[in-house]
Amino acid sequence: MKQLILILAFICWGFPGEAQQLMPVCKNVGKTKIEVDPRMELLCVVQNIAGYPYLNREFEYSNEVMQFFEKDSVAETVRLTRYLMKEHGFVQDAPLDLILRLSEVPELEQTHPFTPRTVERAGSEENLEKYRLALMQFASDNNFAEFWKDHLSYYERMVEYTANDLEGYDPVTTINAYYNESKKSYTVVLSPMLYGGYGMRVSDQQNNMDIFGCLSADKIKEGIPYYSKDGLSNYLYHEFSHSFINPLTDNHLPVVEATSALFSPIEKEMSAISYGRWITCINEHIVRAAHICMLYSMGEKIAAEDLLEMEKSRRFVYIEPILKKLKQFEQERDTKNSTFTQFYPELMAVFDSLSRSNNEDLINPVFTGPIQEVLGKRDIAIIYPTSGADASGLQSVFDYTSRICKMKGELAVLYPDTTALKTDLSNKWIMAYGTMESNLYLKTHRTLFPFQIEADTIYTDQKFVGENLRLITCVPNPQNSRRGMLINTAIRNQNLKGVMIQEKADYLVFEDIDKLLQVGSYVKNKEQWEFPAN
C-alpha cells in the first residue's frame, strides 16, 4: 500500500524541477480507469464556497474545504459561479463538461471545443472563457496545490477502495461486449462532493470518444468514501450507455420529430424527473432497456426483472417493445457480428411503429401489483384518516403521511379521507393509511377488498389476532382498474410507521417487518382479487 501511494504521489507531482502540474490519482481495472481528478476537485471547491446547491456535503471533506479556503469567498471565480448559476442555469452537468475540456491544473488550457449546448447554458463562449481564467487564477492565488497535496492520501484510498471492491471485474468489458463496439477511453471520476452521477463524453477531431462517469460514493470505509462493485457496475451500465446511444439518436432527428406525439401521455411524469424533451425520453428508454439486458447477460435475472418493474413504475412505458427489439439485436450480434450502430435504425423503427399504434395497454396497463408498483409512483393521492376519538393516533398518521407526501414531490397530493371521497381519483394512484374504521375512504370501499379486519383480528385466507398487527397490501383503484391503491392499515393507528419492504408481494401481514406472518400474491380476477387456494 505504501509503495502504491509513493508511486501515485510521484505520478501526480511529476519529476523534480518541473512545474507542479497536478495529475489525477488513478488506477486501472481492465479498461476502466478509476481516478480522482484535481480539475474536478478545483471546480467542487469553488462551488462549495459559492454555496452551489448541487453538491454532496455529508462528508467531513466539505468542511475541510471551507476551513482551508475560508478567506476566499470573495474570489472572482466564486462570484462567477453564482452569476452563471443564477442568470444562465449553468449547473449540474454543464460545469463538468467545461472542466473536462481543459488541461491539468494549474494551466487549465482549453483542449477541446466547447459544445453548443454548454455555450448556451453559460450564456456565451465569452462567459466560459472568463470562468476558465477565473478557475486558473483561483488555483494560483489560493494555493489549491497545497490543499490537493494535503488530501492526497484521502484521494488515493478512495481510488484504492473502489478498485479493490471490483475484485478484478471490469464493467467496461461487459458494456463493450454488449454493444459490440468500443470507445477511446472509459474513466470513473470520483469526487467526495459530487451529488449523484453524470455521464459525460468528450470527442476529439477524429470523433474518437473519451467517456466519463463523474460520481461521489455509495459506501464508507474507515472514514473514506468509495464506490461498491454493484453500485459502480450498475451506474456504468447506465451512464456509459448514453455515450453509445445519444449520438446515434441525434442522427435520427426526423424520426424523433415524427414520433413526438408519444411524449404526450408521459410528459408530466418525465418532466418531473428532468426529462422534459422527447429526444431525452427516447434515449432514457433505450439506455434503461440496455441496462436491463446487460444484467440478464451477467446472469442477474432477479435484478433485471426488478429493474424492469421499477422503470415501468417510473412511466418508461415503451420499454418492453424496446427490450423485445434488443433481443433481436443480441441474436444478430451473436450470429452476424452486427454492431449496435448498424442495428440502431431498427430501434428507432420501434418508436415509428408505436406512433402508429394504439398503445393503451402500454400507457395504462391494468394494475396487477405488486406493492412496489404503487410505492414507486410520484403522481399519487395520499389519504389520511379523520374519524374516531383517538386524536393522538390520528395525528400520528397525519404526520406520517405528510412526510411521505413531501418526499414524493410536487405531483403528490395529501387528502383527508372526507375530501378523497368527494374527489374524482379515477386517474390517480392512491396510498391510503389508517385503520379500516378511522379512514372513511377505506371503510367505504371495504367490500371490494379480499381481506377483512374486525376488532383485533385480520382475516385473509387465515386468521391473525393481536393488537399490534399490521397489513400492507395493494388492490386496484376502486374507480379505475388501470391504477393501483396501496393500503397501509393496522389494528391501531399508533402502529403505523415507516418500514423497509424487501419482498416483492401483494400483501404482507406482520407485527415486526423482519418476522412476516404472511406474504404473497393474489389471484387476480376481473371482479375481485382473491387469496390463493390452499
N, C-alpha and C positions, 0 to 999 in steps of 0.2 A: 504493500500500500504506500509506504514512504517513497519507494522508488518511483511508483506511478506519479505521485504528487510532484516529485522533483522533475520528472520528465515533462509533465503538463505545465509546470511553472516555467520551465526552460522554453517550451514552445510559446507560451503566452508573452514572455518578456524578451525573447529574441536573444541575439548574440551580444556579448559585452561591447559597448561602444556605439551600438546602433541606437537610433531614436526609439523611444518607448512606444512602439506600436502595440496596442493591446489586441491579442488574438483570442479566439474562443477557447474555452476549456472543452475538450471533446473526446469522445470515444466511439469507435465503430462497432456495431454488432451486425455482421454481414454488410449489407448495403445501406443499413440505417445508421446515420450519424446522429449521435446524441450530444448536445452541446449547451453550454451557457455562453451567450454572446455579449461582449461588452457594449456593442451598439444598442442591443435591446435593453440592457440594464441602464445605460445612459438615458434612453428615452423614458423608461419607467421611473427613474429617479426624478427627472424633470416633471413628469406627470404627477407623481406623488406630491411634490412640493406645490404644484399648481392646484391641488385639490381635485384632480381629474377623477370622476366618479366610477369609471370602468376599470378599477384595479382591485386586486385581492390584497387586503391589508390585515389578514388574520395571522400572519406570521410576524415574529419579532423583527424580522428583516426590515419591514417598512418603517418601524420606529427608529431603527439604526440609521436608515436613510435620512430621516428628519433631524436626528441628532447631529449627524455629520455635516449636513448641508443647511443647518438652521439659519445661517446668516444670508442665504442665497435666494430668499423668497422674492426679491425684487429684480432678479436677473431678467434680461430681455427674453430669454427663451421661455421663462415661466409666464411672462406677460403674453407672449405669442401663443403659448399652449392654450391659455384661457380664451384669447381672442379667436383663434381658429375653431375652438370647440363651440363657443357661443354663437359666433357670427356665421360660421360656414358648416357646422356639423362635422368637423374634422376629428372623428372619434373612431373607436373600435379598430377595424382592420386598416383604415386609411393611414394612420401614423406608422403602423407596422410596415405597410407597403413602401412608404418613404424610406424608412431606416434600412430595409433590406436591399435598397438600390444605391447604398452608399458604401464607400470603402471603410476600412477599420478605423477605430478611434486611435489617434486624435485627428487624422486628416479629414475623414468623412467626406471624401470627394465623391461626386456623382459618378457611378459606374454603369448605370443602366438608365434608359429614358423612363421618365415618369409616365404612367398610363393616363389616358384621357380622363378616366374615372377618378383617379387620385387628384389630378389637377382640378377637376370640377369640385371635388369635395373640400379642397383647400382654398377655393375661390379664384386662384390663378397660379401659374407657374412661378410668378414672382414671389408669391407667398411661400411656396415650397422652398425656394432658394433662400429667402430670409430665414426660414425656420432651420434649414440646414446649417447656415452660417452661425445662427444663434446657438444651436446644439454644439457646434465645434468650439465656439467661444466659451460656452459654459464648461465644457470638459477641461479646457485650458485654464480658465480663471479660477475654477473652484476645486482643482486638484482631484478630479474624478479618478485619475490613475491610482492615487493613494487609496481611495475607497475600494477600488477594484482589487488592489493588491491585498488589502486588509481582509477581504472576503474570499480570497482565492481558495482557501481550504473548504469553505462552505460550498462554493460552486463545484469544486472537484468531487465532493461527496454527493451532491445532487446528481451529477452525471454518473458516478460510480454506482450508487444505489439503484438508479434507474436501469443502467446496463446490466447489473447483476441480476435484477429481478426478471429480466427477459430470459435468463438461463440459456443463452445461446440462440433463442428463437428470433428470427429476423422477419418482422411483419412485412417488409417490402418484398421479400421473396414471394409471399402469398399474393400480394397485390399485383406484382408483375406477372405472375403465373396466371392469375385470373384474367387480366386484360390481354395477355399475350403481347404485351408491349412494355417498354420501359422509358423512364425519363433520365435526364442527365445526372441528377443527384437528388437525395432524399435526406432532409435534415430536420431533426426534432430540436426546436429551440426551447429550452426550459427557462422559465423566469419565475422567481418567487412571487412577484406582484402581478403577473398577468391574470386576468379574470376570464375563466372559461378557456376557449381554444379557438384558434384561427388557422385555416388552411390557406397558405399563400403560395404564389408562384412568380418566378422571375425568369424571363426568356432572354437569350442572347440574340445577336443579329441573325444567326442561323436557325432561330426558333427552337433551339435546344433549351429545355426547361429544367431549372432548379426548383424543386418544390420544398416547402417548409411547413412544419406543423408547430405553431407557436402556442405554448400552453404552460400552465403552472404545475400543479401536482395533485395527486389524489391520495397520497399516503405520507406519513411522517415516521421517520426512524431516527432516534437519538437527537430529536430536535431539527432534523434535516428533511425538508420536503422533497419528495421524489414521485415518479410515476410507476404504477404497478404494471405487470405484464398484461393482465386482462384489460385494464383501463387504457393503457397506451395502444395496444393492438386494436381495440375497437375504435379508439379515436382515429388512428391512422387509416383503418379500413374506410372510414367515412371521409375524413378531411383530405387525405391524399387522392381519393377517388375524384374529388372535384377537379383536380388538375388533368385527369383523363377525360372527364365528361363535359365540363363547362365550355372549353374551347370548341368542342365538336358541336354543341348546341348553337354556339354563335355562328357556325357555318350553315345553319338551317333556319335562319330567321323567317323566311316565308312560311314555313310550317308552323313556327311559333305563333306568328300573327294569325294564320288561318285557323288555328285551334284555340284561340284565346277565349272563346265562349266557355270552354271547360273550366276556366278560372272562377266564373261567377258563383257556382254552388259552394265553393270552399274559400272564397275571398276573405270573409270575415275572420275565419279561424287562422288562415295563413297570415293575414296581415297582423294578427295579434302576436305572432311569433316572428315578426320582422321579415316575412316572405311576401312582400306586397306587390310583386310583379309575376306575371305568368311564366316568364322565362326562368325566374328563380325557382318557381314551383316545379317546373319540368326537371330542372337539374336536381332538386332535392328528392323528387320521386325516384329518379334513376339511381342517384347515389345511395339512397337508403335501400333500394332493392338490391343493388350490387353488394352492399354491406351484408345483407341477409344471405346472399348467395355465397359469399366468402366464408361465413360462419358454417354453412352447410358443407362447403368444401373441406373445412377443417374438422368435420365430424361433430360439430357442436349443434346438433339438431334441436335440442330444447332451447338453447339460447337464440337460435334463428327463429323458431316459432314464437317465442316470447317477444322478440324484437318486431316481428311482423304484426302481432296483435297490438303492440304499443304504437307502431306507426299508423295503423288503421284507426286507432283511437284518437290519434292526433289529426285525423282527417286527411291523411295521404291516401285518398280514396281510389286512386288509379294504380296503386302499387301492385295489385295482384296480376293484372294483364301484363305489366312490365316484367314481373317475375317469370311469367309464362314465356315471354319472348326471350328473356335472358337464358332460360333453359335451352332454347333453340340455339342461342349463341354458343353456349358451352359445348353443345353437340358438334356444331360446325368448327369451333376452335379445336376440339379434340380429334376430329376426323379430317378436316381440311386445312388445319393450321391457320384458320381465319383470325384476324386481329379485331380488337374492339372497334377500331376506327373503320375498318372495312364493313363491319356489321351495323354500324350506328344508324344508317338510314332506315333499317328495319325497326329500330326502337322508335324513331320519330314517326314511322308509319303507324305505330300503336296509337299515338295521340290523334293522328289523322282519322283512323278508324273510329276511335271513341267519339270524336267530334261529330260523326255521322250516325251515332247510335243512341238508343235510349239507355241511359246509364243509371236509372232509378235504383237498381239493386246494388250498384256500387256506391252511389251518393247517399242513399238512405236504405241500407240493408235492414232487414228485420232483425231486431235485437235478440241475441241468443246467449248473452252473458259473455264472459264471467264478470265478477265483481270489478276486476281491474279495468274492464271496458268503460265503466261509468267513472271510476276514480280518475281516469286519465283525461276526462273532458274539462274544458275551460268554460264553454258556453253552457252554464248549468244553473238550475234553480235549486237553492238550498233552503229547506223548510225546517223551521224550528217550532217546538210545541208551546202552547199558551194556556192549556186547560189544566185545572187541578189546583189543589191547595198547597202543594209542595213548592213554595216560592223559591227556596234555595236550589232545589233540583232544576226547576225551570230556568233560573238564572245561570246555573252551571252549563246547561245545554246551549243557552243563547250565547254565552261567552265562547264556548267551544265552536259553534257554527260560525260565529263572527270571525274567528281566527282563520277558519277554513276558507271562508269567502274572500278574505283579504289575500290569502295565499294563492287562491285561484286566479285573481286578477280582475280586470275591469269587465270581463264578459260575464262573470258570475253575479247572481242577484240573490240576496237574502230575503226570504219571505216569512212572516208569521203564518202559521197554518190557516188562520181565518182568511187572510188575503189570498193565499195559494188556492183555496177552494173557490174563490171568485175570479181567478185569473186563468186565462187560456194558456195552459202549459203544454199544449199538444206538440209543439215544436222544440220542447226543451228536454234536456237530460235533467234528471232530478236526483237529489240526495236528501232524504227525509230522516230526521233524527228525533228520538224521544220514545217514550213508552207508547203502546198502542192506545191507551186511554188519554194520554196528555197531548199527543199530536193528533189534532182533529182531521188532518188530511189522511193520515194512516187509518184512523178509526173509520172514516167514511168509506175507504176503499178496501177494508179488511177482508171482505168476502171474496176478493179477487186473488188473495194470496194463498199459497199452498201450505202455509203454516197457521197456527193459532197460538195466542198467548192468553192465558187466564190466570189471574192472581199471581202465584209464584211458579207457574208451570208453563213451559214451552212445549207445544205439540208439533212435531214434524211427522215422520213415519215412526218416530219414537217419542218417548215421554221423558222430559227433563224437569226436575224440581229443584228450586233453590233461589234465594232472594238475590244472589249475585250473578245470575245467569245473563248472558248477552247473546244476541243473534245479529249477525251481519249477513245480509243476503241481497240478491238483485232479482228484479222481475221487470217485465215490460212497463213502460209508462202507461198508466191506466187510460190515457187518451190517445196513445199512438204506439203501436207495436214496433215501430221503427226507431223508437227511442227507449232508453233503459232508465230504471229507477233503482238506486241503491237505498236500502232500508237499514239503518243502524239503530236497533232497538234493544231494549233490556227490560228486566223486571222493575228496575228502579232507575230513574234518570241520573242519580248520583254515580251509577256505574259506567256511564258513557264517558269515555276519554279516548285519546288517540292511541292507536296500536299499529304495529307494522304487520301487514298481511302478506305473508310469504306464499301461501298456497294459491294456486290458480283454481278458483272454485266459484260456485253459485251461492253457496251458503256455508256459514261457519257458526257452530254453537259452542260456547265456551264460557268459563269464568276467568281463566287465565289463558291468554292468547297462545302461550307456549305449551298448553295442555288442552288441545281441542277435544271436545266431546263428540262432535260430529262434523264432517266436512264432505262436500260432494257436489255433484252437478245434477240439475233437474232433468227430467224427461220433458221435452218441450212439445206441447200440443198447441194447436191454434187457439183453443178456448181457454186453457189454463195449464200452467206448468204444474208438474207433479213430482213427488219424490220417487226415486226408482223403486220398483217392486223388489222385495227381498227374495 
